[in-house]
Amino acid sequence: MALSPPRSPRRPPGRGELAVLPLADETGDPSLAWTAGGVAEMLSAQLAESSELRVLESSRVVDTLRDLDLTRSPGDETTLRRLSQLLEVGSW
């Protein structure tokens, strides 16, 4: 009986890897709806300028949230930890 080769473990996320999630717009003001994604995208762009950080592209974060039907709020800790594993970034 042949044994399959051991699978290499997934690389644990580095401390300098992160994904910025869209913010929750709780204002109820439709004219401010853009801030949920806009502010997160601006923050991602600023953080990405650091040579010590790897910032996940906003489009990948949004696509993953949409694929998992988490566009409202992935708020609970268990979901956020699982999301960080899927995106291969650290969680704090």
Contacts in CASP RR format, 6 or more apart in sequence:
PFRMAT RR
TARGET T0000
AUTHOR 0000-0000-0000
METHOD contacts of the structure
MODEL  1
MALSPPRSPRRPPGRGELAVLPLADETGDPSLAWTAGGVAEMLSAQLAES
SELRVLESSRVVDTLRDLDLTRSPGDETTLRRLSQLLEVGSW
10 88 0 8 1.000
11 88 0 8 1.000
13 84 0 8 1.000
13 88 0 8 1.000
13 89 0 8 1.000
13 90 0 8 1.000
13 91 0 8 1.000
14 89 0 8 1.000
14 90 0 8 1.000
15 90 0 8 1.000
16 52 0 8 1.000
16 53 0 8 1.000
16 54 0 8 1.000
16 90 0 8 1.000
17 53 0 8 1.000
17 54 0 8 1.000
17 56 0 8 1.000
17 88 0 8 1.000
17 89 0 8 1.000
17 90 0 8 1.000
18 47 0 8 1.000
18 53 0 8 1.000
18 54 0 8 1.000
18 55 0 8 1.000
18 56 0 8 1.000
18 89 0 8 1.000
18 90 0 8 1.000
19 55 0 8 1.000
19 56 0 8 1.000
19 60 0 8 1.000
19 61 0 8 1.000
19 83 0 8 1.000
19 84 0 8 1.000
19 87 0 8 1.000
19 89 0 8 1.000
20 40 0 8 1.000
20 41 0 8 1.000
20 43 0 8 1.000
20 44 0 8 1.000
20 47 0 8 1.000
20 55 0 8 1.000
20 56 0 8 1.000
20 58 0 8 1.000
20 61 0 8 1.000
21 40 0 8 1.000
21 61 0 8 1.000
21 65 0 8 1.000
21 74 0 8 1.000
22 36 0 8 1.000
22 37 0 8 1.000
22 38 0 8 1.000
22 40 0 8 1.000
22 61 0 8 1.000
22 62 0 8 1.000
22 65 0 8 1.000
23 35 0 8 1.000
23 36 0 8 1.000
23 37 0 8 1.000
23 39 0 8 1.000
23 40 0 8 1.000
24 36 0 8 1.000
24 73 0 8 1.000
25 32 0 8 1.000
25 33 0 8 1.000
25 35 0 8 1.000
25 36 0 8 1.000
37 58 0 8 1.000
37 62 0 8 1.000
40 58 0 8 1.000
41 58 0 8 1.000
44 55 0 8 1.000
44 56 0 8 1.000
44 57 0 8 1.000
44 58 0 8 1.000
47 53 0 8 1.000
47 55 0 8 1.000
48 55 0 8 1.000
54 89 0 8 1.000
56 87 0 8 1.000
56 89 0 8 1.000
60 87 0 8 1.000
61 87 0 8 1.000
64 83 0 8 1.000
64 86 0 8 1.000
64 87 0 8 1.000
65 71 0 8 1.000
65 74 0 8 1.000
65 83 0 8 1.000
68 74 0 8 1.000
68 83 0 8 1.000
68 86 0 8 1.000
70 79 0 8 1.000
70 83 0 8 1.000
74 80 0 8 1.000
74 83 0 8 1.000
80 91 0 8 1.000
81 91 0 8 1.000
84 90 0 8 1.000
84 91 0 8 1.000
END
